[in-house]
Amino acid sequence: MGFLVTTLIFVVVGVVASLCARICCDVGPSTNLLRLTLIVTAISCCWMMWAIVYLAQMKPLIVPILSEGE
């Protein structure tokens, strides 16, 4: 999968999780804001971790050196 497709998957998961938290756990305005903030933070941190690993594999900083005997 490409970078854009997986980014869209993370966005969809974030929207679905936010809607589920809003519908299933409707307690009060401050509690809903806290849950929404935690969900958005978790999704964005997971996406950034995935993006860093994905992009690091496309252009690595350290190039492997092959020995002549192998």
C-alpha positions as CSV (number, residue, x, y, z in Angstrom):
1,M,0.0,0.0,0.0
2,G,1.1,3.5,-0.7
3,F,1.7,6.3,1.7
4,L,-1.5,8.1,0.8
5,V,-3.7,5.0,1.1
6,T,-2.4,4.2,4.6
7,T,-2.7,7.8,5.7
8,L,-6.4,7.7,4.6
9,I,-6.9,4.5,6.6
10,F,-5.5,6.2,9.7
11,V,-7.9,9.2,9.2
12,V,-10.9,6.8,8.8
13,V,-9.9,4.9,11.9
14,G,-9.6,8.2,13.8
15,V,-13.0,9.4,12.7
16,V,-14.7,6.1,13.5
17,A,-13.0,6.0,16.9
18,S,-14.1,9.6,17.6
19,L,-17.7,8.9,16.6
20,C,-17.8,5.7,18.7
21,A,-16.5,7.5,21.7
22,R,-19.0,10.3,21.2
23,I,-22.0,8.0,20.7
24,C,-21.2,5.2,23.3
25,C,-19.7,7.3,26.1
26,D,-21.6,10.6,26.2
27,V,-21.0,11.7,29.7
28,G,-20.4,15.5,29.7
29,P,-18.8,18.2,27.5
30,S,-15.4,18.2,29.3
31,T,-15.2,14.4,29.4
32,N,-16.1,14.2,25.7
33,L,-13.4,16.8,24.9
34,L,-10.8,14.9,26.9
35,R,-11.7,11.6,25.1
36,L,-11.6,13.3,21.7
37,T,-8.2,14.8,22.5
38,L,-6.8,11.5,23.6
39,I,-8.1,9.7,20.5
40,V,-6.7,12.4,18.1
41,T,-3.4,12.4,19.9
42,A,-3.1,8.5,19.8
43,I,-4.0,8.3,16.1
44,S,-1.6,11.1,15.1
45,C,1.2,9.5,17.2
46,C,0.6,6.1,15.6
47,W,0.5,7.7,12.1
48,M,3.8,9.6,12.7
49,M,5.5,6.4,14.0
50,W,4.3,4.5,10.9
51,A,5.3,7.3,8.6
52,I,8.8,7.7,10.0
53,V,9.4,3.9,9.7
54,Y,7.9,3.8,6.2
55,L,9.9,6.8,4.9
56,A,13.2,5.6,6.6
57,Q,13.0,2.4,4.5
58,M,12.6,4.4,1.3
59,K,15.9,6.3,1.7
60,P,18.0,4.8,4.5
61,L,20.7,7.0,6.0
62,I,23.2,4.1,6.4
63,V,23.9,2.3,3.2
64,P,24.8,-1.4,3.6
65,I,28.4,-2.3,2.5
66,L,28.9,-5.7,0.9
67,S,32.2,-7.5,1.4
68,E,33.9,-9.0,-1.6
69,G,34.0,-12.5,-0.1
70,E,30.2,-12.9,0.0
